[in-house]
Amino acid sequence: MEFRTLPVKSYKLDLRSARGTRLQRGLLIRLLRVATLISFDTIALTLAWNVALVSGTFINSPWTQNQYFIFLILLIGIGAIANKGLYGSGLHRRNYLSLINAVSSSNIFLLIIAFFYEPDSYLSRSIFVLFWLLSVTFICTGRVIFDVSTKLLRHQGVIRHSAFLIADTTEQETYNKIIQKQDCYKVLGSADASCLDLNNREATFNYLRQQGIEEAFVSWSSIKNRLYVCWNFQTAGVILRILPSLSEVSHPKSQMTMVGQVPCMTIPAPIIAGSDFWLKRCFDLFCASVLLFFLSPIMIAIAISIKLDSPGSVFFKQKRVGLHGKYFHIWKFRTMVSDAEKLQASLEAKNEIKDGVLFKMKNDPRVTKIGRFLRAYSLDELPQIFNVLLGEMSLVGPRPLPTRDVEKFQKKHFIRQEVLPGITGLWQVSGRSDIENFEEGVQLDMTYIENWSLWLDMKILLSTVRVVLQKSGAY
């Protein structure tokens, strides 16, 4: 059989072959870290054993007379620490509870060996107890010294791993912040997902090699042919770190669980239910009662002003969509002429909300003189305190919308109806009427629901006072 050598230009590596695989960048630093930690642990265990021999009750035995037993002690101690993965990077080596567990386990194992090695002899229990206490103390102290020294060096820009980020341009800033929090990387550049396309891939990996990139952080959505791309990173000697989607990274209530050997992230449903609901409800009842007591004189004065300004009722009642899509009537001080709702159809063409879901006009001709003042300071919303007392609304939450607006909802928008609507909310303190896109407002509502706490409610209420006094975005 005759073998023929292929021309160099047409030769391509078989993906099943290990040929062409480069050593990982930064391997020397990682080996140096492991060697340093093992050295620290060796010194700590040796020192602990020698101090225990001097301080404990001395009994003639091979353990106290034969210096070669120190090698067995080191082998078992360092082996137990390595078995727990405590020579790994980042949080692994700083898991002090696991470190204490590993050292304690190795000491128990040594005691078992000592018992079976000298079944007819007494063992110096004080030496073994002292060794256990000292080995835990010295090893943990060594880790603290190592971690503090590493941190100081990294603040000086030393021993940082060079990294490159590949993600959508809109996500890069957020991912960058996540990477920087690790305090061990130096991000040398970033690119969008197109750099991993088949046509750009070779140029990308050549660039990573030229820049000496050790690790690449790639968003999950940026990798299409995942197995092939992972192979490229491996053969390029670049460690690949796949970042989960931003919604999983940033969600504060996400929970990681294991299903078999597969890590799965679960996120609680975006609702305020159970004990959270009743806590929020009690807070609303207390605050609404206090507000009604102090604001009653102002509300009476407003009612008289409305009656004197224009014909019609003092209050305006409108059907709104509330919790679970149920209808209720919202109460406000009247700020428009009596037939305002009938006139709205003729003004739809002048709607300033881009997607048309809501209706907003800066110079709405239907608004009365006193109405403009009330709207400027959001005083027209005060009667909704009664809606709060009746349990139809909350002080803070997504604003309840008219049926006309809800009819234009997409399916994803109905999630905001799974919590009690509010007099004010994150949307209102983040721009009020200046937000021209309904999707932006919905995103703010979802942020509120997902991050809800009583403290957040109090912050929004305080921000509402500031926004109202500044008349920010009100019309």
Disulfide bonds with the S-S distance in Angstrom:
none
